[in-house]
Each structure stands twice: as structure tokens, then as C-alpha cells.
Amino acid sequence: MFATTSALFYVVQDDNSKFNIGPNSSFFILNVCIDTPAKYITIVSFCFINSACRTSNHTILQSWITNTVQNKQCSLTLVPSHSYEISFVSTIFNWFDFFMYMNILMAQFDMLLVEIVSDLLITFFVTRYYLGENKNNKNKLPEEIPLFSH
């Protein structure tokens, strides 16, 4: 997939191309021209940091809200103010993330690739953490578990 995408960019990259890559004078995010390598690197860095926050929000906070706050069978005693605070912060982040995500993705096609790669990397590290790569973990999963049983 990556090779095909790279070949596509090579073929369509010319002065009249609709698929610009990297910093250029027609690349705007929130009305800010991303025309220098420093600005472009800042946007790419933001994408990676925001992907880490998004993945943490979805895999940690949303799971906690679902399994603790919204679970009627949960026997934990929760502090209501903390529960509201975490729920509100999660909701506000979801809206901020959606707004920035759409602005970045619609600005230029290579930002889609940056978002996909950053999401995959962050998801890989979070999944690896949850699967317990620690050798001392007593609940370690076997090396191979069939995804579907016959």
C-alpha cells in the first residue's frame, strides 16, 4: 500500500497537480500558510502528539467511563466531581480533535498519510502495552491465538 501511494505521488507530482506534498504556498490550515519546512514539521509533530492523545482518550478514558461510570454493576465508589471532570474533558477533547482532524485532513492529501501512520504507530504501542510485553507478567497471552475458531 505504501509503495503504491508513493508511486501515485511520483506520477501526479507536477506544477499543476492537485496532490501537493509538503510545504507549499497553497497549503493552509486554519488560514495559516504552511509554506516552510519548520511549519510543516510543526504540523506533523502536532499530528503525532494529537494521535497519542486521541488513542489515549479512546482506549483509556472512554474505557474507564464505560466500564466504571456507566456500569451499573460496578462496585467502586466514585467521586462524582472527578467523574464529571473526566467525562467533560473527554467530550471537549473529542470535539477539539474532530475540528483539528477535519481541518488538517482537508488541507492537503499527505496529511491523511501522516494521520494514518501516526495513528497506526500509537495504536501499536498502546496495544503492545496492553498485551503485556513484560516478561514477568503472569497473565501473558500465548504467542499465537487464533483470531477465528473453526
Sequence and secondary structure as in RCSB ss.txt:
>XXXX:A:sequence
MFATTSALFYVVQDDNSKFNIGPNSSFFILNVCIDTPAKYITIVSFCFINSACRTSNHTILQSWITNTVQNKQCS
LTLVPSHSYEISFVSTIFNWFDFFMYMNILMAQFDMLLVEIVSDLLITFFVTRYYLGENKNNKNKLPEEIPLFSH
>XXXX:A:secstr
 HHHHHHHHHHH STT S   SS TT EETTEE  SHHHHHHHHHHHHHHHHHHHHIIIIIHHHIIIIIS TT  
    HHHHHHHHHHHHHHHHHHHHHHHHHHHH HHHHHHHHHHHHHHHHHHHHHHTT  TT TT   S   SS  
